[in-house]
């Protein structure tokens, strides 16, 4: 977006503008990859899939912001990695390419999936919406399909099952 509503979004936009300037001045190929909520084995421990899985296993509470109807485009790490490698291998001039799953999952659906995959009920602390949070993230992956032959194959449920197995096996 040209009008970011959070500091996080503003820094991403600033980096895209800087990348374009570099492309323009030095005639370098620059492909900006926009990852959409990447999760999976070895993922970030500050992200919801990790936090909620850990809390379910340990029997600790999680914080749920809003009514649970916000939706995110969760992208399994293996699908993202395939797209990222293809982006590095293909000179495209200057392009901004979204790498997501393009199938959104609500917060409530995520909580239900975590509970089912772990076999544990979540202890939920209900809070209001966070400032700057958005109702929906949903990747338009048409450019990724066209330029990178990108085709995400991992459903959210399947990805969470893989993540849960990894999490338990590695005693994280």
Protein Blocks (a to p, Z undefined) as FASTA:
>chain_A
ZZdcbfklmmmmmmmmmmmmmmmmnopacdddddehiadehiafkbmklmmmmmmmnopa
cddehjhlaccddddfklmmmmmmmmmmpcghjadddddekpacdfklmmmmmmmmnopa
cddddddddehiafbdcddfklmmmmnopacfbdfklmmmmmmmmmmmnoZZ
